[in-house]
């Protein structure tokens, strides 16, 4: 019986089979999902040891699956390799450097796949910054639902601030790329 489960989420049967064929026989149980919804369900049910995720998927995009994984601390520890035929599609949403997952551009060779898996396993072990947790309001106002509304408003502000931070990271990456090009 295979000791490691690898989930390959890709709408292309060719890519799913290619990954399966590149892995050493007998060491891995390769699970397959053809879209984001199926992939997320499989992650929750099977708890794979590694996830290979295509960025462009039907029903639920790889970006949306990625966001679900990042929101759940128990899933963040699963090594993740994002795949795409175009790196810029990924960097548009997630600025480089990719700290907690690995990226591999399709098509790829077996050696590149192994290196990406090794790197993803290392990155998955890195400590993640703790997100601010809003404590529930315990005043008399919470009895009429006002406290819950305050918490919800604060959570919305946090989400908005996170989006602004992500945008600033993206802009900084673009600026650095521009500067590097000018220095050449």
N, C-alpha and C positions, 0 to 999 in steps of 0.2 A: 504494500500500500504506500502511496506517495505521502511523504511527510509534510510537504509544503503545498499550499493552495495558491495559485496565481490566477487572478481574475483579469481577463482581457475584455475590455469594453470597447467594441469597435463595430460600426455598421458594415464594415467590409469583411466578408468571410475569408477573403484572401489574406488579409492582415492577421486575422485570428489564427488561421492555419499556419501562417508563416512563423508567428511567435511560438506556436506549439511545436513546430518542427525544429526551431532553433534551440529549444531548451533540451538539456540532457534527458534522455528517456528514463522513466522510472523514478526520478527524483521529485517530480512535480505533478500535481493534479491541476490541469488547466481547466478553469471554469470559463465559460463564454457568455457574453451578453451582447445583443445586437443594437441596443439603444440605452439611453441614459436611465430611463425608468427601470428597465430590467436590471441594469447594472447596479443601481442604488439598492434595489430589493435584494440582489445577490450579496452585496456588501453586508447588509444588515443580517441576512440569514446565515451566510457561510463564514463570515469573518476571515477573509483571505489573508495570507501572509504578505501579499504584494498585489497592487492594483496597477494595471496598465490601462490608461484612460485616453481615448481619442477625444480631441477637443471639440470636433464638430460631429454631433450625433442627432438623430431624429428623436422626437417626443420630448426629450430633456437633454439639453446640450451638455457637453463635457464641462463647460464653465459652471453650469448649474450644479452638476454632480460634485465638482471640485468645491463649490461654496458649501454644499451640505456636509462634505467631509470636514472642511475647516471649522464648521460651527460645532462639531461634536468632538470633544477631547478624546474620547475612546477611539474614534476613527482616525484622528490626526497621527497616531503612532504607527499606522499601517504605511509602509513604504509605498510611494506613489511615483509612477513614471507617466508623465503627460506625453501624448503623441500628437503630431500634426504634420501635415505636408508643408505648412507655412508657419514658420516661427513667429512672424509678425502678428498672426491671428492671436497667438497666446500672449505676446508681450503687450498687445493692445489692452488686454484686461489685467494681466499680472506683470508688473514691471520686473526686469532682471535686476540683480541676480536672483535666481530661484533658490531661496534659502532652505525650504523644507520639502522640496520634491525635485525630481530630475525631469529634464525635457529631452526628448529624442525626436529628430526630424525624420519623417517618412520619405522615401523608403530607407531602411537601415540594414546594416550587416549584423551578423551574429556577434562579432566582437563589440560593436557599438551597443548592442542590446545588453550584453553582459556588463559592460562598463556602466551603463545607465542604471541597471538593477543594483549593482554594488554601491553606486553613488546614492541612489534613493534610499537604500537601507541605512547608510551612514547619516544622511540628512534627516531621516525619520526619528533618529535618536536625539537630535538636537533639542535643547530646552526651548520651549516657546514662550514668548512674552505673555504674561497673564492679562486677560481682558478685565476691565473694571466691572465689578459686579455691583449692581445697585441693590442695596438692602431694602427690604420692604418697610414701608412707613408704619409705625406702630402707635401713632397718635390717635386721638379721638376722631379725627377727620377720616381715618381709614374705614371706620364703620359704615360710612355712607357712600363708600366707593371713591371718594376724592383722592385718597392715598393711592389707590390702584391707578387712577388716571394720572397722577403725578409720576408714578413709576413708569407708566407707558410713555408719557411725554419725555422723560429722561432717556429711556431706551431709544426713542426715535432720534433724540439729539445725538446720542452715541453713534447710531447708525449713520447719521448725516456727517458727523465728524470723521468717522472711519472712511466714508466715501471721499471726503475732502483730502484726507491723508493719502489715500490710494491715488487720487488724481495728482497730488503734489509729487508722490514717488514717481509716477509716470512721467511727469514733466521734467523732473530731475534726471531721470534716465535719458530722456530725449536730449536734454541740454548737454549731458556728459558725452553722448554719442556725437553730437554736433561738434563739441570742442575737440574730441579725439580726431574727428575727420579733418578739422581745420589744422591740427597740429601735424598731420602727416605730410 
